[in-house]
Amino acid sequence: MLVVETGSEFSVGGGDLLSVAGLLWEGRAASIEEAVAQVSLDFGETQELAMPEQVVFVFDVAGVETAFGGYTVGEEWVARAKIGSIYVTLTGQPFDPADVVLERVADIEPYILGTGSFDQRDQ
């Protein structure tokens, strides 16, 4: 699964790894260890969270190789870059980062309709 989110501001949230990464990206934690401890406390985790590894991903964004700061744990990874005035955040599990190619989307409506159809499939 690959999730691509865009926004004019970055918000901390999501699963454990994205929450840890968000705290670090936004300067709300000084180290990976501090971010993991905070997320464990916030989520009331009963088991110890895995310690992420910091990495730099390079993705093709509309034909331009672009560096994204990221974190990995096992097969899960997250990455973020500011492209122009927009933050682009990616979450993959177990999607291989080497297979990621991003294109600019001029018409978002088909994606919104597709997400709605996907969300309603089990109802």
C-alpha positions in Angstrom: 0.0 0.0 0.0 1.2 3.5 -0.8 -0.5 6.6 0.6 0.4 10.0 -0.9 -0.9 13.1 1.0 -0.4 16.7 0.2 -1.1 19.8 2.2 -0.1 23.4 2.7 0.8 22.5 6.3 2.0 19.3 7.8 0.0 17.8 10.6 1.4 15.2 13.0 -0.7 12.1 13.1 -1.3 8.7 11.6 0.2 5.4 12.7 3.2 5.0 15.1 5.9 5.6 12.5 4.3 8.6 10.9 3.6 10.1 14.3 7.3 9.6 15.3 8.4 11.1 12.0 6.0 14.0 12.3 7.4 14.9 15.8 10.9 15.0 14.3 10.0 16.8 11.1 8.2 19.5 13.1 11.0 19.9 15.7 8.7 18.7 18.5 11.2 16.0 19.5 15.0 16.4 19.6 15.8 12.7 18.8 14.3 9.5 17.5 14.4 8.1 21.0 12.5 11.1 22.4 9.9 10.9 19.6 9.3 7.1 20.1 8.9 7.7 23.9 6.4 10.5 23.3 4.3 8.4 20.8 4.4 5.4 23.2 3.1 7.7 26.0 0.5 9.4 23.7 -0.8 6.1 22.3 -0.6 4.2 25.6 1.4 1.5 24.0 1.8 -1.6 26.1 4.7 -2.9 24.1 7.9 -1.1 23.2 7.8 0.5 19.7 10.5 -0.4 17.2 13.3 2.2 16.8 13.1 3.7 13.3 16.1 4.4 11.1 16.4 7.8 9.5 17.0 7.7 5.7 16.9 9.9 2.7 14.7 8.7 -0.2 15.1 10.1 -3.8 11.8 9.9 -5.8 11.0 11.0 -9.3 8.6 13.8 -9.0 7.2 14.8 -12.4 10.6 13.9 -14.0 12.8 15.6 -11.3 14.7 13.6 -8.8 13.7 15.0 -5.4 15.1 14.2 -2.0 12.6 13.3 0.8 13.5 12.9 4.5 12.3 9.6 5.8 12.2 6.9 8.4 11.9 3.1 8.2 10.9 0.2 10.4 10.9 -3.2 8.8 8.9 -3.0 5.6 7.1 0.3 6.7 8.5 3.6 5.7 7.4 7.3 5.6 8.9 10.2 3.7 8.2 13.9 3.4 9.4 16.8 1.3 8.3 20.4 0.7 7.8 20.9 -3.0 7.0 24.6 -3.7 4.5 25.6 -1.1 3.1 22.1 -0.6 4.2 19.3 1.7 4.1 15.8 0.1 4.0 12.9 2.6 4.3 9.3 1.6 3.6 6.2 3.6 4.4 2.8 2.3 4.0 -0.7 3.6 5.3 -3.1 2.1 5.4 -0.9 -1.0 9.0 -0.8 -2.4 10.2 2.9 -2.4 12.2 2.1 -5.5 8.9 1.8 -7.4 7.6 5.2 -6.5 7.2 7.7 -9.3 5.0 10.8 -8.6 3.2 12.9 -11.2 1.4 16.2 -10.8 -2.3 15.7 -10.8 -4.3 18.5 -12.5 -7.7 16.9 -12.0 -8.2 15.5 -8.5 -11.8 14.5 -8.9 -11.2 10.9 -10.2 -9.1 10.3 -7.2 -11.7 11.6 -4.8 -14.4 9.5 -6.5 -12.1 6.4 -6.4 -11.4 6.9 -2.7 -15.2 7.2 -2.0 -15.8 4.0 -4.0 -13.0 2.2 -2.1 -14.3 3.4 1.3 -17.9 2.2 0.5 -16.9 -1.3 -0.8 -17.5 -3.0 2.6 -20.8 -1.3 3.4 
